[in-house]
Amino acid sequence: MRDVMDELDRRYRAGEPVGLGTVVGTFSSSPRDPGAAMLVAQDGTVTGSVSGGCVEGAVYELAEQAIADGTPVLQRYGVSDEDAFAVGLTCGGIIDIFVERVDTRSYAELREAIDAVRDEVPLAVATVTGHPDPRLIGRHMLVYDDGATGTLGSRRVDDAVVDDARGQLDSGRSGTLHYGPDGQRRGEGLSVFVNVFRPPPRLLVFGAIDFAAAMARIGAFLGYRVTVCDARAVFATRTRFPEADEVVTDWPHRYLAAEAEAGRVDRRTVVTVLTHDPKFDVPLLEVALRLDLAYVGAMGSRRTHDDRLSRLREAGMAEDELAALSSPIGLDLGARTPEETAVAIAAEIIQLHWGAAGARLTHSDGPIHGA
């Protein structure tokens, strides 16, 4: 929903019904992740995508039908289906798409959901996508860390879904849950898609240099909330880093420690240390490597790296703490320019996130996106 949220909000406020197709399940090499959405307005306008072009035409027709009759539908497209070839799903995967009519009557909770997402309140939107009673299909419930809005049909179902949706909210993963018709844990018949919305992960770029400007650009492109921090006010300026969400003038280690203390960094946070100056790097890495972060990388030559490790050991860092450091930073892509270096760093962050080998796909076998 996030990728169509502005248009959805505009149409919803205007009282215009729309057809909304959402990816609720993927298998093998599916082109879009769960939660990707496509909106079809009454005037035929299309916003968003559910398959990168493979099945948009078929979903467009389903969305038009949903607007007309208000009946939600769960449709599967797969490479083994003749229908899939007809609509162009040639990637070899399988994709489940839930299509529904959205208006103030069918989705009374939407206004609250959009406000929560914009306010960066962690939210899981639970939608019934399958049930023996068709009247319950399309019901929505909003699940927060400390509460819920709406109902999916019964207290037992609500309790089960709230419990499981909070687990998905914690992990940051959207996906479909399955229960018996009344929320039985060991059963089938009820399918609930849980669409997780959390604040964007943070990319903290330390060192206001030309490489940092390139890193801020690629971080913003990848969907991170980007902060550039440097103790030198003459370099840490908004003019030099227009793509950053914020530019901070502070000693790096002091800033990171304060952000951690305030609970504004988490297991999704990425830290890149680009100063290669020990008076900044060493105190900063002492803080960063003792936090539970997604990635900590530091720029510099191998000589700089060896000197940095010696200083960190002298400061009392243990070997298991030092093992979390990616240094020299990035994958070996032969990068030379700041932009190429930013790509190499981003590639390493993506590779480590997904646990991939980082090898050329042309030299590998098996599914492109994993099993």
Secondary structure, 3 states (H helix, E strand, C coil): CHHHHHHHHHHHHCCCCEEEEEEEEEECCCCCCCCCEEEEECCCCEEECCCCCCCHHHHHHHHHHHHHHCCCEEEEEECCCHHHHHHCCCCCCEEEEEEEEECCCCCCCHHHHHHHHHCCCCEEEEEEEECCCHHHCCCEEEEECCEEEECCCCHHHHHHHHHHHHHHHHHCCCEEEEECCCCCCCCCCEEEEEEEECCCCEEEEECCCHHHHHHHHHHHHCCCEEEEEECCCCCCCCCCCCCCCEEEECCHHHHHHHHHHCCCCCCCCEEEECCCCHHHHHHHHHHHCCCCCCEEEECCCHHHHHHHHHHHHHCCCCHHHHCCEECCCCCCCCCCCHHHHHHHHHHHHHHHHHCCCCCCHHHCCCCCCCC
